[in-house]
Amino acid sequence: MKITVDIDCTPEEARAFFGLPNVQPMQERLLLEMEQRLRASLQAMSPEAMMQSWMTGLKSLDELREKFLAGMARAGSSKP
């Protein structure tokens, strides 16, 4: 025997029914704080510093180009 019960309620009503806390105000505060921190860190970084942090391990764009070309050559030489 199979019994199906459909309950039509909003998430807020379901949360209140099960006694769960409303964490939406806390989530909004945390998102606002994260956005403020991100904006502050982006404003503090110069474009050069951002590129250096993104390109860790590469000393220059020439090295990136050489690695890219070497990878393309390996891919081209492994044809069946």
C-alpha positions in Angstrom: 0.0 0.0 0.0 1.3 3.4 -0.9 0.0 6.7 0.6 1.0 10.0 -0.7 0.4 13.3 1.1 0.9 16.6 -0.6 1.5 19.7 1.6 1.2 23.1 0.1 3.2 25.6 2.1 6.0 28.1 1.7 9.6 27.4 2.9 9.0 29.9 5.8 5.9 28.0 6.9 7.7 24.6 6.7 10.7 26.0 8.7 8.4 27.3 11.4 6.4 24.0 11.5 9.6 22.0 12.1 11.0 24.5 14.6 14.0 25.4 12.5 15.6 28.8 12.9 15.3 31.6 10.3 18.9 32.1 9.2 18.1 34.5 6.3 19.1 37.7 8.3 22.5 36.0 9.2 23.0 35.0 5.6 22.3 38.5 4.4 24.8 40.0 6.9 27.5 37.4 5.9 27.0 38.1 2.2 27.3 41.8 2.7 30.5 41.4 4.7 31.9 39.1 2.1 31.1 41.6 -0.6 32.7 44.4 1.4 35.9 42.4 1.9 36.1 41.4 -1.7 35.6 45.0 -2.9 38.3 46.2 -0.5 40.8 43.6 -1.6 40.2 44.3 -5.3 40.6 48.0 -4.8 43.9 47.5 -2.9 45.4 45.4 -5.7 46.9 47.0 -8.8 46.3 45.2 -12.2 49.9 44.1 -12.1 49.6 42.5 -8.7 46.4 40.8 -9.7 48.0 39.3 -12.8 51.0 38.1 -10.7 48.7 36.4 -8.3 46.7 34.8 -11.1 49.8 33.7 -13.0 51.7 32.0 -10.1 54.4 29.8 -11.2 54.9 31.6 -14.5 57.7 34.1 -14.7 56.5 35.8 -17.8 54.0 35.6 -20.6 56.7 34.2 -22.8 57.0 31.2 -20.5 53.2 30.7 -20.8 53.4 30.9 -24.6 56.2 28.4 -24.7 54.3 25.9 -22.5 51.2 26.4 -24.7 53.2 25.7 -27.9 54.9 22.7 -26.3 51.5 21.3 -25.4 50.1 21.9 -28.8 53.2 20.2 -30.4 52.7 17.1 -28.1 49.0 17.0 -29.0 49.8 17.2 -32.7 52.4 14.5 -32.6 50.1 11.9 -30.9 47.8 11.5 -33.9 46.7 7.9 -34.4 
